[in-house]
Amino acid sequence: MIDLRSDTVTRPSRAMLDAMMAAPTGDEQRGDDPTVNRLCAMMAERLNKEAAMFLPSGTMANSIAMLIHCSAGDEIIVAEDSHISYSEGGGASALVGAQLAQLPHSRGEIALDTIGDAIRPDRPQTVRSRLLLLEQTSNRAGGYILKPDYVQRSASLVRDRGLAVHMDGARLFNAEVGSAIAASTYASAADTVYVDLSKGLGCPFGAILAGPGDMLELGWRYKMRLGGGMRQAGIMAAAGIHALENNVSRLRQDHDNARALATGINAHTRLTIDVADVETNIVLADCRETGLTSRELCDTLARHGVRANPNGKDTIRLVTHLDFRSDDIDSVVESISRCADRSQ
Ligand SMILES: *Cc1c(COP(=O)(O)O)cnc(C)c1O
């Protein structure tokens, strides 16, 4: 089975497991775990932020960031279909009491005018606009890299109007590798930034939230409240250190594989992809010409040894990762071609 449903499906390598087994540990909630502390220091440095915090998941990182920046009744500006609006169980409303202004976007970027118009006037009867959320890279939109200029300009636009900025950088290192622009450059526009360890970096667990010391201090209270305080979490943090040291620059391979896969699918199957749109490790393929819905196509593909996910009714989503080898590209293309051609 070749699994392209997400870059979360990777298993820890032998070397990563060895690093985990060898990790010195302590009580994380008390600040006593040396491996967690080391991972947080490495990440803070890499993202050029004052402090960083180790968390079980990206969803918790985003929830804590929203809690840091917003109060009940506030509004968060976000691209429609972003992870926060689509895939986090309604945390913004359920946990924060904030509402989402979900705005149309192109390749993950909301037009600056649209952002400006969405910021509410400061009147007693209006909801208070409080936070801009930037998803780097854009997930459901197709792995696009928010351009550095856009990141800076959108952030300064909202900051001038008193809003804060949080970067959902689940795949920030894919943006770094894909654009040859440092993660810290993107992160510099945001107050807080989260990076996932369990996506392209290949860890079994974990996320990092980074930002100014005072914000993270507040964040610790929310981390504890949400049940994110851990004990000997160094075992997990060691995987993160191993990933930072070994699995960042190799993301290039995932991007090359995604592009080669897209080129093959586009040339040899009835699915259509604009190959130039493949900027990182996510491929969105339009399946309308197959006469199958995305769900039907994915079900059929699974019987031919390839797992993919629907992304809306007309599109399937294929995500390359550490455990996907370039040798498998041809057989994926062949399976898709067999499934997508009803005349056979
Ligand atoms: C995966 C993901 C998250 C959440 O991460 P989990 O670790 O799965 O909770 C948040 N944002 C984006 C863009 C993601 O892709």
The ligand as a Gaussian input file, in Angstrom:
#p B3LYP/6-31G(d) Opt

LIG

0 1
 C       -1.868000      19.299000      10.653000
 C       -2.154000      20.757000      10.719000
 C       -2.507000      21.359000      11.927000
 C       -2.754000      20.590000      13.213000
 O       -1.783000      19.722000      13.563000
 P       -2.090000      18.393000      14.430000
 O       -0.723000      18.081000      14.935000
 O       -2.623000      17.401000      13.458000
 O       -3.050000      18.744000      15.492000
 C       -2.709000      22.719000      11.929000
 N       -2.579000      23.441000      10.810000
 C       -2.255000      22.905000       9.630000
 C       -2.139000      23.781000       8.424000
 C       -2.033000      21.537000       9.540000
 O       -1.728000      21.001000       8.359000

